[in-house]
Structure formats: structure tokens, C-alpha cells
Amino acid sequence: MSSNRLKVLGFLALGALAGCGFAPLYGGATGGQVSARLDEVYVATIPDRPGQVLRETLETSLQQGSAPTEQLYELDVAYTVNQQNAGIQADSASTHARFIGTASWRLTPIGTPGQVLLAGKSTAMNAQDVVNEQYFALTLGRDTIDRQLAQDISAQITDQLAAWFRAHPNA
């Protein structure tokens, strides 16, 4: 198929999406307002090393513009990462590990923590083959798992917050 035909088909597909009410979450006039609102979210401290990684990832995801002039909302997150071992051998060693990250979160206005605007739960899963490696390699692998889980959960939370801000522009 020629490149001109592909371009025409692409424009027709975009027109069909616009006709059905599709609008990008972060694009256009409303999307710019949503991004500005996400900049106003303060991410509270999350305990433990995986929590620190998640907090850093959330801050990067939410604050895509410059630093906010005023933080109006607080995002509280309770985060756990559980490990399940599989592939148990005769000597009780595991050959595979599954990691499940679970975040329960809530958005409140700063100054009124009892007034929950939005709450949710986000889950992500990752796995790693366990081989007889040195401690450094195992630690590096676990850090990678923590970062991947944090990125997945951060994307879920950010999308839910963006959808809420889009639906509640005057909140």
C-alpha cells in the first residue's frame, strides 16, 4: 500500500475517533487543564525502599510541567510488594519468583484529610527467574523489579486521577 493511502486511512481513522467522542486525556484545551491539576497533587511519603521508588515515580508522572505554584491535593498511598516463590526444587530452593505490588491510595484536599475525593487500588505483577547468582546481581534484579512495578502502578494511579480531574474540572 502506498504511503499516501496510509496517510489518508490514518486521517480517516482519527476523524472516526473524533466523531465518536474520543478526546485525548492529556491533549487539547481540556488536557492542558488536567495536566495543570495533576501538578497540584502532593505525594505523601511512602515507607520502605519500594515505597520511595513508587513516590519518585508518581512525582515524575504527576508533575510533568514545571514545579507547581500551589499544591492543593494530597495523595496518600499504602504500598506493599509481596513475593511468591515457584519452581520449588528438592532442596527447597526456588527457581522463579513472582512479585505483586499493591497500592491502596486516596486523594484528599490539603488541610482536610477526612474529605476523600477519590480512592482506589492499583496492582501490578512482575516475575524473575532465580538463578544461583551473586548477591549484587540479585539486588540489581530486585531493584529493576521494584522500578517496573512502580512504573506500572504509577501509570494506573495517574490515569485514574487524570480521568477524575477531567470529569470534575471545578473540584
C-alpha positions as CSV (number, residue, x, y, z in Angstrom):
1,M,0.0,0.0,0.0
2,S,1.4,3.4,-0.9
3,S,2.3,5.9,1.8
4,N,-0.3,8.4,0.5
5,R,-3.1,5.8,1.0
6,L,-1.8,5.1,4.6
7,K,-1.9,8.8,5.4
8,V,-5.5,9.1,4.1
9,L,-6.5,6.0,6.1
10,G,-4.8,7.4,9.2
11,F,-6.7,10.7,8.9
12,L,-10.0,8.9,8.4
13,A,-9.3,6.8,11.5
14,L,-8.6,10.0,13.5
15,G,-11.8,11.5,12.2
16,A,-13.8,8.5,13.2
17,L,-12.3,8.6,16.7
18,A,-13.2,12.3,17.0
19,G,-16.7,11.6,15.8
20,C,-17.4,9.0,18.5
21,G,-16.4,11.5,21.3
22,F,-12.8,10.3,21.8
23,A,-10.6,13.0,23.2
24,P,-7.0,12.5,24.5
25,L,-6.8,12.7,28.2
26,Y,-3.7,15.0,28.3
27,G,-4.2,16.8,24.9
28,G,-6.2,19.7,23.7
29,A,-7.6,22.5,25.9
30,T,-9.1,20.2,28.5
31,G,-5.9,18.0,28.6
32,G,-3.8,21.0,29.4
33,Q,-6.1,21.8,32.3
34,V,-5.8,18.2,33.5
35,S,-2.0,18.4,33.4
36,A,-2.1,21.6,35.4
37,R,-4.4,19.9,38.0
38,L,-2.1,16.9,38.3
39,D,0.8,19.3,39.0
40,E,-1.2,20.4,42.1
41,V,-1.0,16.9,43.7
42,Y,1.5,16.4,46.6
43,V,2.5,12.8,47.0
44,A,2.9,11.9,50.7
45,T,5.8,9.9,51.9
46,I,5.5,6.1,51.3
47,P,7.6,4.0,53.8
48,D,10.3,1.5,52.8
49,R,12.5,1.3,49.7
50,P,9.8,0.1,47.3
51,G,7.6,2.9,48.6
52,Q,10.3,5.5,48.0
53,V,10.7,4.3,44.4
54,L,6.9,4.5,43.9
55,R,6.8,8.0,45.3
56,E,9.6,9.2,43.0
57,T,7.8,7.6,40.0
58,L,4.5,9.2,41.0
59,E,6.0,12.6,41.4
60,T,7.6,12.4,37.9
61,S,4.4,11.1,36.4
62,L,2.1,13.7,38.0
63,Q,4.3,16.8,37.8
64,Q,5.1,16.9,34.1
65,G,5.1,20.7,33.9
66,S,7.2,22.9,36.0
67,A,7.0,22.7,39.7
68,P,3.5,23.6,40.9
69,T,2.9,27.1,42.3
70,E,0.5,25.7,44.8
71,Q,-0.3,22.1,46.0
72,L,-4.0,21.7,46.6
73,Y,-4.3,17.9,46.9
74,E,-2.5,15.2,48.8
75,L,-2.1,11.6,47.5
76,D,-1.7,9.1,50.3
77,V,-0.5,5.7,49.3
78,A,-0.2,2.4,51.2
79,Y,2.1,0.2,49.2
80,T,3.3,-3.4,49.6
81,V,5.3,-5.8,47.4
82,N,4.8,-9.5,48.0
83,Q,7.0,-12.2,46.7
84,Q,5.7,-15.7,45.8
85,N,8.2,-18.4,45.1
86,A,7.6,-21.0,42.4
87,G,9.5,-23.8,40.9
88,I,10.5,-25.3,44.2
89,Q,13.3,-27.8,43.9
90,A,14.0,-30.9,46.1
91,D,16.5,-28.8,48.2
92,S,13.7,-26.2,48.8
93,A,15.4,-23.7,46.5
94,S,13.2,-21.6,44.3
95,T,13.8,-21.1,40.6
96,H,11.2,-18.5,39.9
97,A,9.8,-15.6,41.9
98,R,6.6,-13.6,41.3
99,F,6.3,-10.1,42.7
100,I,2.9,-8.5,43.2
101,G,2.8,-4.8,44.0
102,T,-0.4,-3.4,45.6
103,A,-1.2,0.2,46.3
104,S,-4.3,1.5,48.1
105,W,-4.5,5.2,47.6
106,R,-6.7,8.2,48.3
107,L,-6.8,11.8,47.1
108,T,-7.8,14.5,49.7
109,P,-7.7,18.2,49.7
110,I,-4.7,19.5,51.7
111,G,-5.9,20.6,55.1
112,T,-9.0,18.3,55.2
113,P,-7.6,14.8,55.2
114,G,-11.0,13.4,56.1
115,Q,-12.6,14.5,52.9
116,V,-11.7,11.8,50.4
117,L,-12.2,13.0,46.8
118,L,-11.1,9.8,45.1
119,A,-9.8,6.4,46.3
120,G,-8.6,3.3,44.5
121,K,-6.5,0.3,44.5
122,S,-3.8,-0.5,41.9
123,T,-2.0,-3.7,41.3
124,A,0.9,-4.8,39.2
125,M,2.8,-8.0,38.8
126,N,6.2,-9.0,37.6
127,A,8.4,-12.1,37.7
128,Q,12.0,-13.0,37.8
129,D,13.9,-16.3,37.3
130,V,16.1,-17.0,40.3
131,V,19.5,-18.5,39.4
132,N,22.5,-19.1,41.6
133,E,23.9,-15.6,41.3
134,Q,26.0,-13.3,43.4
135,Y,24.3,-11.0,45.9
136,F,25.0,-8.0,43.7
137,A,23.1,-9.5,40.7
138,L,20.2,-10.5,42.8
139,T,19.9,-7.0,44.4
140,L,20.2,-5.3,40.9
141,G,17.4,-7.6,39.7
142,R,15.2,-6.8,42.6
143,D,15.8,-3.0,42.1
144,T,14.7,-3.5,38.5
145,I,11.5,-5.3,39.6
146,D,10.7,-2.5,42.1
147,R,11.1,0.2,39.4
148,Q,9.0,-1.7,36.9
149,L,6.2,-2.3,39.5
150,A,6.3,1.4,40.5
151,Q,6.0,2.5,36.8
152,D,3.0,0.3,36.2
153,I,1.2,1.3,39.4
154,S,2.1,5.0,38.9
155,A,0.6,4.9,35.4
156,Q,-2.6,3.4,36.7
157,I,-2.9,6.0,39.5
158,T,-2.1,8.9,37.2
159,D,-4.6,7.8,34.7
160,Q,-7.3,7.5,37.3
161,L,-6.5,10.9,38.8
162,A,-6.5,12.5,35.3
163,A,-9.9,11.0,34.5
164,W,-11.3,12.3,37.8
165,F,-9.9,15.8,37.2
166,R,-11.3,15.8,33.7
167,A,-14.7,14.8,35.0
168,H,-14.5,17.3,37.9
169,P,-12.9,20.4,36.5
170,N,-14.1,22.7,39.4
171,A,-13.1,20.4,42.3
